[in-house]
Amino acid sequence: MDANDQENPNQCKSQLMGLAGWMAVCFAASMTGAIISPDDWYANLDKPSWNPPNWIFGPVWVTLYFMMAFSAWTVWKQGGWAEQRKPLICFLCQLTLNAAWTPLFFGLHKPALAFVNIVLLGVVIVITMTHFWRVSSIATYLLIPYLAWVSFASYLNFTLWQMN
């Protein structure tokens, strides 16, 4: 067994730990949704006829967080923080905006402020995708459903704000 044979298991373990780390970071952002859930305020809002049923949000977000984590991990694998600091910081910025939306909308009952937040989130997702593209097209493609959902959610947020 030569030195390269011993490095491969260590490299594989490091990559898996990296993936687990990005999963933990992404799902940590989702915890605001677990802590602050829709209440009577939301239940009593006037909603458009195209408002999705409540049960759809959980599976959609779980899928999106997995895709986001895999996307960030794909970029991180290309040199880690040392080489990918700027795209990964952009990713963390959009994740912070993502985590802030639930407390703004459901916690504070501020749909106007939540709308500003979600529009900024969409902009930062596009910036993140631009930086990810320079590293990995796959990482960028993995964020397309996220951007699509956030775009839809932005329109829904705006509509709820205007209807109420």
Backbone as JSON, one array per atom type, in Angstrom:
{
  "sequence": "MDANDQENPNQCKSQLMGLAGWMAVCFAASMTGAIISPDDWYANLDKPSWNPPNWIFGPVWVTLYFMMAFSAWTVWKQGGWAEQRKPLICFLCQLTLNAAWTPLFFGLHKPALAFVNIVLLGVVIVITMTHFWRVSSIATYLLIPYLAWVSFASYLNFTLWQMN",
  "N": [[0.85, -1.18, 0.0], [0.69, 2.11, -0.97], [1.45, 5.64, -0.37], [-0.54, 7.15, -1.67], [-2.77, 5.46, -1.63], [-3.51, 5.57, 1.03], [-4.22, 8.2, 1.31], [-6.58, 8.54, -0.18], [-8.85, 7.32, 1.27], [-8.87, 9.12, 3.43], [-9.29, 11.54, 2.1], [-11.8, 11.05, 1.02], [-13.29, 10.8, 3.39], [-12.98, 13.39, 4.37], [-14.33, 14.83, 2.37], [-16.95, 13.83, 2.71], [-17.45, 14.71, 5.29], [-17.39, 17.42, 4.79], [-19.66, 17.66, 3.15], [-21.61, 16.91, 5.01], [-21.31, 19.04, 6.78], [-22.16, 21.25, 5.2], [-24.78, 20.47, 4.82], [-25.68, 20.64, 7.46], [-25.39, 23.41, 7.94], [-27.19, 24.51, 6.06], [-29.64, 23.34, 6.86], [-29.77, 24.34, 9.4], [-30.42, 26.96, 8.93], [-33.02, 26.6, 8.22], [-34.28, 26.23, 10.59], [-35.6, 28.41, 11.67], [-38.08, 28.23, 10.58], [-39.03, 26.0, 11.88], [-39.18, 26.84, 14.46], [-40.74, 29.16, 14.44], [-43.89, 29.12, 13.46], [-46.7, 29.18, 11.15], [-49.5, 31.0, 12.41], [-52.63, 31.91, 13.98], [-52.9, 34.44, 12.89], [-51.86, 34.23, 10.28], [-53.57, 32.22, 9.31], [-55.96, 33.6, 9.18], [-55.6, 35.48, 7.2], [-56.54, 37.02, 4.1], [-56.3, 35.17, 1.17], [-54.88, 34.48, -2.06], [-56.51, 32.62, -4.72], [-54.72, 30.86, -5.8], [-52.93, 30.23, -3.86], [-50.68, 27.97, -2.42], [-51.42, 24.78, -0.83], [-50.9, 24.33, 2.7], [-49.45, 21.98, 3.36], [-47.62, 21.55, 1.31], [-45.35, 23.12, 1.58], [-43.38, 22.15, 3.42], [-42.22, 19.65, 2.22], [-41.24, 20.82, -0.16], [-39.36, 22.74, 0.77], [-37.56, 21.09, 2.19], [-36.47, 19.58, 0.11], [-35.31, 21.68, -1.4], [-33.4, 22.69, 0.44], [-31.65, 20.51, 0.63], [-30.68, 20.48, -2.01], [-29.48, 23.0, -2.09], [-27.45, 22.69, -0.18], [-25.92, 20.68, -1.37], [-25.13, 22.04, -3.63], [-23.53, 24.17, -2.56], [-21.56, 22.6, -1.36], [-20.44, 21.43, -3.62], [-19.12, 23.6, -4.75], [-17.41, 24.27, -2.63], [-15.75, 22.02, -2.58], [-13.93, 22.59, -4.53], [-11.39, 23.68, -3.72], [-11.96, 24.66, -1.21], [-12.46, 27.02, 1.52], [-10.26, 28.64, 1.18], [-9.88, 29.03, -1.57], [-12.44, 29.55, -2.53], [-13.73, 31.59, -1.21], [-15.24, 34.02, -1.78], [-17.56, 33.18, -3.44], [-18.71, 31.4, -1.57], [-19.2, 33.01, 0.65], [-21.13, 34.68, -0.46], [-23.11, 32.75, -0.76], [-23.65, 32.15, 1.95], [-24.65, 34.63, 2.72], [-27.06, 34.79, 1.28], [-28.33, 32.67, 2.48], [-28.64, 33.6, 5.07], [-30.45, 35.71, 4.65], [-32.55, 34.13, 3.78], [-33.13, 32.68, 6.14], [-34.05, 34.77, 7.68], [-36.52, 35.52, 6.68], [-38.83, 34.06, 7.61], [-39.13, 34.76, 10.44], [-39.7, 37.5, 10.04], [-42.06, 37.53, 8.47], [-43.94, 35.54, 9.56], [-43.41, 35.67, 12.32], [-43.18, 38.43, 13.18], [-45.28, 39.42, 11.79], [-45.1, 41.07, 9.52], [-45.61, 41.62, 6.51], [-44.81, 43.47, 4.52], [-42.15, 44.19, 5.17], [-41.07, 41.63, 5.08], [-41.39, 41.18, 2.39], [-39.54, 42.99, 1.24], [-37.24, 41.78, 2.22], [-37.37, 39.24, 0.91], [-37.17, 39.93, -1.75], [-34.58, 41.01, -1.79], [-33.31, 38.64, -1.11], [-33.76, 37.11, -3.45], [-32.2, 38.59, -5.27], [-29.63, 38.24, -4.16], [-29.41, 35.49, -4.39], [-29.2, 35.26, -7.19], [-26.76, 36.62, -7.55], [-25.12, 34.86, -6.11], [-25.4, 32.57, -7.72], [-24.16, 33.49, -10.02], [-21.5, 33.73, -9.16], [-21.07, 31.06, -8.42], [-21.26, 29.84, -10.91], [-18.84, 30.35, -12.14], [-17.26, 28.51, -10.95], [-18.58, 26.0, -10.91], [-20.85, 24.64, -13.07], [-22.81, 22.79, -12.45], [-23.3, 23.27, -9.72], [-24.54, 25.72, -9.96], [-26.82, 25.09, -11.5], [-28.17, 23.52, -9.66], [-29.24, 25.42, -7.99], [-31.28, 26.63, -9.39], [-34.03, 25.65, -9.11], [-34.49, 26.6, -6.52], [-34.26, 29.41, -6.83], [-36.44, 29.74, -8.53], [-38.57, 28.95, -6.83], [-38.32, 30.87, -4.79], [-38.85, 33.14, -6.28], [-41.55, 32.7, -6.96], [-42.54, 32.64, -4.32], [-42.0, 35.27, -3.61], [-43.8, 36.69, -5.19], [-46.16, 35.67, -4.11], [-45.88, 36.56, -1.44], [-45.96, 39.34, -1.9], [-48.57, 39.55, -2.94], [-50.13, 38.66, -0.74], [-49.5, 40.68, 1.07], [-50.61, 42.9, -0.26], [-53.3, 42.17, -0.37], [-54.06, 42.22, 2.23]],
  "CA": [[0.0, 0.0, 0.0], [1.52, 3.32, -1.01], [0.91, 6.83, 0.3], [-1.76, 7.58, -2.34], [-3.87, 4.62, -1.18], [-3.93, 6.02, 2.35], [-4.82, 9.53, 1.2], [-7.93, 8.48, -0.74], [-9.88, 7.21, 2.31], [-8.9, 10.37, 4.2], [-9.91, 12.56, 1.26], [-13.22, 10.71, 0.96], [-13.86, 11.15, 4.69], [-13.02, 14.85, 4.43], [-15.41, 15.27, 1.48], [-18.22, 13.5, 3.35], [-17.6, 15.63, 6.43], [-17.74, 18.71, 4.19], [-21.07, 17.6, 2.75], [-22.41, 16.93, 6.26], [-21.24, 20.4, 7.29], [-23.03, 22.11, 4.41], [-26.16, 20.07, 5.14], [-25.99, 21.2, 8.78], [-25.52, 24.86, 7.79], [-28.44, 24.81, 5.35], [-30.81, 22.99, 7.66], [-29.8, 25.26, 10.54], [-31.18, 28.13, 8.47], [-34.45, 26.23, 8.18], [-34.81, 26.11, 11.95], [-36.54, 29.5, 11.98], [-39.39, 27.72, 10.2], [-39.46, 25.02, 12.88], [-39.42, 27.57, 15.71], [-41.84, 30.11, 14.21], [-44.78, 28.52, 12.46], [-47.91, 29.99, 10.91], [-50.43, 31.02, 13.54], [-53.98, 32.39, 13.61], [-52.76, 35.63, 12.04], [-51.73, 33.75, 8.9], [-54.79, 31.48, 8.96], [-57.04, 34.55, 8.94], [-55.31, 36.37, 6.08], [-57.14, 36.77, 2.8], [-55.28, 34.55, 0.33], [-55.31, 34.3, -3.45], [-56.99, 31.26, -5.03], [-53.57, 30.04, -6.2], [-52.09, 29.99, -2.68], [-50.5, 26.52, -2.26], [-51.85, 24.24, 0.46], [-49.82, 24.38, 3.69], [-48.65, 20.76, 3.41], [-46.62, 21.52, 0.24], [-44.15, 23.9, 1.91], [-42.36, 21.3, 4.05], [-41.46, 18.85, 1.25], [-40.51, 21.68, -1.1], [-38.19, 23.32, 1.42], [-36.57, 20.03, 2.48], [-35.79, 19.31, -1.17], [-34.48, 22.83, -1.76], [-32.24, 22.76, 1.34], [-30.7, 19.47, 0.2], [-30.05, 20.94, -3.25], [-28.62, 24.13, -1.75], [-26.27, 22.15, 0.51], [-25.1, 19.98, -2.36], [-24.57, 23.09, -4.48], [-22.43, 24.81, -1.83], [-20.51, 21.58, -1.2], [-19.78, 21.27, -4.93], [-18.2, 24.73, -4.88], [-16.43, 24.14, -1.55], [-14.8, 20.96, -2.96], [-12.96, 23.15, -5.47], [-10.38, 24.5, -3.05], [-12.38, 25.08, 0.13], [-12.59, 28.45, 1.81], [-9.08, 29.36, 0.7], [-10.04, 29.4, -2.98], [-13.83, 29.86, -2.88], [-14.28, 32.45, -0.17], [-16.26, 34.96, -2.26], [-18.84, 32.53, -3.73], [-19.29, 30.8, -0.37], [-19.74, 34.11, 1.46], [-22.4, 35.04, -1.12], [-24.06, 31.69, -0.4], [-24.04, 32.34, 3.35], [-25.47, 35.84, 2.79], [-28.42, 34.47, 0.85], [-28.89, 31.77, 3.49], [-29.03, 34.46, 6.18], [-31.7, 36.35, 4.23], [-33.53, 33.05, 3.78], [-33.51, 32.41, 7.53], [-34.71, 35.95, 8.26], [-37.87, 35.75, 6.15], [-39.88, 33.48, 8.47], [-39.43, 35.64, 11.58], [-40.3, 38.76, 9.59], [-43.43, 37.33, 8.01], [-44.79, 34.81, 10.51], [-43.15, 36.08, 13.7], [-43.51, 39.84, 13.4], [-46.48, 39.75, 11.0], [-44.72, 42.24, 8.72], [-45.45, 41.17, 5.12], [-44.07, 44.45, 3.71], [-40.73, 44.0, 5.48], [-40.71, 40.31, 4.56], [-41.27, 41.32, 0.93], [-38.23, 43.6, 0.96], [-36.26, 40.73, 2.51], [-37.38, 38.17, -0.08], [-36.64, 40.5, -3.0], [-33.12, 41.0, -1.61], [-32.9, 37.24, -1.18], [-33.7, 36.74, -4.86], [-31.03, 39.26, -5.87], [-28.41, 37.61, -3.66], [-29.34, 34.16, -5.02], [-28.66, 35.46, -8.54], [-25.33, 36.93, -7.38], [-24.47, 33.6, -5.73], [-25.37, 31.71, -8.9], [-23.14, 34.04, -10.92], [-20.19, 33.32, -8.62], [-20.97, 29.6, -8.5], [-21.08, 29.47, -12.31], [-17.4, 30.42, -12.44], [-16.64, 27.35, -10.31], [-19.25, 24.75, -11.27], [-22.18, 24.82, -13.66], [-23.73, 21.92, -11.7], [-23.67, 24.0, -8.5], [-25.48, 26.76, -10.37], [-28.08, 24.43, -11.9], [-28.84, 23.05, -8.44], [-29.92, 26.56, -7.36], [-32.37, 27.13, -10.23], [-35.34, 25.45, -8.47], [-34.55, 27.5, -5.36], [-34.58, 30.74, -7.35], [-37.82, 29.69, -9.04], [-39.48, 28.93, -5.69], [-38.25, 32.17, -4.12], [-39.56, 34.08, -7.15], [-42.96, 32.45, -6.71], [-42.82, 33.07, -2.94], [-41.99, 36.73, -3.62], [-45.09, 37.12, -5.73], [-47.17, 35.32, -3.1], [-45.69, 37.5, -0.34], [-46.47, 40.64, -2.35], [-50.02, 39.45, -3.05], [-50.68, 38.62, 0.61], [-49.33, 42.02, 1.62], [-51.57, 43.8, -0.88], [-54.68, 41.74, -0.06], [-54.35, 42.39, 3.66]],
  "C": [[0.9, 1.24, 0.0], [0.78, 4.49, -0.39], [-0.41, 7.29, -0.33], [-2.97, 6.76, -1.9], [-4.39, 5.06, 0.18], [-4.59, 7.39, 2.29], [-6.26, 9.47, 0.71], [-9.01, 8.27, 0.31], [-9.99, 8.49, 3.15], [-9.56, 11.48, 3.4], [-11.42, 12.31, 1.17], [-13.92, 11.09, 2.26], [-13.99, 12.66, 4.82], [-14.15, 15.4, 3.56], [-16.78, 15.0, 2.1], [-18.49, 14.4, 4.56], [-17.97, 17.03, 5.91], [-19.21, 18.75, 3.77], [-21.98, 17.66, 3.98], [-22.43, 18.34, 6.85], [-22.16, 21.35, 6.53], [-24.49, 21.76, 4.62], [-26.57, 20.71, 6.48], [-26.22, 22.71, 8.7], [-26.87, 25.2, 7.13], [-29.65, 24.49, 6.2], [-30.89, 23.8, 8.95], [-30.6, 26.51, 10.17], [-32.68, 27.84, 8.46], [-35.08, 26.19, 9.57], [-35.74, 27.26, 12.33], [-37.96, 29.07, 11.63], [-39.93, 26.69, 11.18], [-39.84, 25.72, 14.19], [-40.64, 28.49, 15.58], [-42.72, 29.53, 13.11], [-45.99, 29.42, 12.25], [-48.88, 29.86, 12.09], [-51.8, 31.51, 13.04], [-53.92, 33.61, 12.7], [-52.71, 35.2, 10.57], [-53.0, 33.05, 8.44], [-55.92, 32.42, 8.58], [-56.76, 35.55, 7.81], [-56.17, 36.01, 4.88], [-56.01, 36.25, 1.9], [-55.79, 34.42, -1.1], [-55.73, 32.84, -3.68], [-55.84, 30.32, -5.36], [-52.58, 29.82, -5.05], [-51.93, 28.47, -2.49], [-51.04, 26.05, -0.91], [-50.65, 24.19, 1.42], [-48.91, 23.17, 3.65], [-47.53, 20.74, 2.36], [-45.3, 22.18, 0.65], [-43.04, 23.04, 2.53], [-41.56, 20.48, 3.06], [-40.66, 19.69, 0.26], [-39.24, 22.21, -0.45], [-37.14, 22.26, 1.78], [-35.78, 19.72, 1.21], [-34.84, 20.45, -1.54], [-33.25, 22.93, -0.86], [-31.21, 21.69, 1.01], [-29.95, 19.92, -1.05], [-29.1, 22.09, -2.99], [-27.32, 23.63, -1.1], [-25.35, 21.46, -0.49], [-24.43, 20.97, -3.29], [-23.36, 23.76, -3.81], [-21.26, 23.85, -1.66], [-19.72, 21.4, -2.5], [-18.77, 22.39, -5.15], [-17.08, 24.6, -3.86], [-15.36, 23.1, -1.9], [-13.7, 21.48, -3.87], [-12.0, 24.12, -4.78], [-10.77, 25.02, -1.68], [-12.5, 26.58, 0.27], [-11.43, 29.26, 1.25], [-9.28, 29.86, -0.73], [-11.45, 29.87, -3.33], [-14.52, 30.77, -1.87], [-15.44, 33.33, -0.67], [-17.57, 34.26, -2.63], [-19.5, 31.93, -2.49], [-19.83, 31.86, 0.59], [-21.06, 34.59, 0.86], [-23.47, 34.03, -0.74], [-24.55, 31.88, 1.03], [-24.89, 33.6, 3.52], [-26.91, 35.54, 2.37], [-29.09, 33.55, 1.86], [-29.35, 32.55, 4.72], [-30.34, 35.18, 5.87], [-32.84, 35.33, 4.22], [-34.05, 32.81, 5.2], [-34.29, 33.56, 8.15], [-36.16, 36.11, 7.81], [-38.97, 35.25, 7.1], [-40.16, 34.34, 9.7], [-40.08, 36.96, 11.18], [-41.77, 38.57, 9.22], [-44.31, 36.71, 9.09], [-44.61, 35.26, 11.96], [-43.61, 37.48, 14.0], [-44.78, 40.28, 12.68], [-46.25, 41.01, 10.16], [-44.52, 41.83, 7.25], [-44.69, 42.17, 4.24], [-42.56, 44.3, 3.93], [-40.24, 42.65, 4.96], [-40.56, 40.37, 3.04], [-39.94, 41.94, 0.54], [-37.13, 42.55, 1.15], [-36.21, 39.7, 1.38], [-36.92, 38.66, -1.45], [-35.11, 40.55, -2.93], [-32.58, 39.57, -1.7], [-32.77, 36.79, -2.63], [-32.49, 37.34, -5.56], [-29.74, 38.56, -5.44], [-28.3, 36.16, -4.17], [-28.75, 34.28, -6.42], [-27.16, 35.78, -8.48], [-24.56, 35.66, -7.02], [-24.34, 32.68, -6.94], [-24.31, 32.18, -9.9], [-21.75, 33.62, -10.45], [-20.0, 31.81, -8.69], [-20.68, 29.15, -9.93], [-19.6, 29.43, -12.69], [-16.65, 29.21, -11.89], [-17.24, 26.05, -10.82], [-20.64, 25.05, -11.84], [-23.21, 23.97, -12.92], [-24.21, 22.62, -10.43], [-24.7, 25.08, -8.82], [-26.84, 26.15, -10.72], [-28.87, 23.96, -10.68], [-29.61, 24.17, -7.73], [-31.1, 27.1, -8.18], [-33.75, 26.86, -9.6], [-35.55, 26.35, -7.25], [-34.93, 28.9, -5.81], [-36.01, 30.79, -7.86], [-38.82, 29.73, -7.88], [-39.49, 30.27, -4.97], [-38.94, 33.24, -4.97], [-41.07, 33.93, -6.97], [-43.36, 32.95, -5.32], [-42.83, 34.59, -2.83], [-43.32, 37.27, -4.12], [-46.22, 36.83, -4.75], [-47.1, 36.28, -1.92], [-46.27, 38.87, -0.7], [-48.0, 40.63, -2.4], [-50.69, 39.42, -1.68], [-50.61, 39.99, 1.27], [-50.41, 42.96, 1.05], [-53.02, 43.44, -0.53], [-55.07, 42.03, 1.39], [-53.84, 43.73, 4.14]]
}
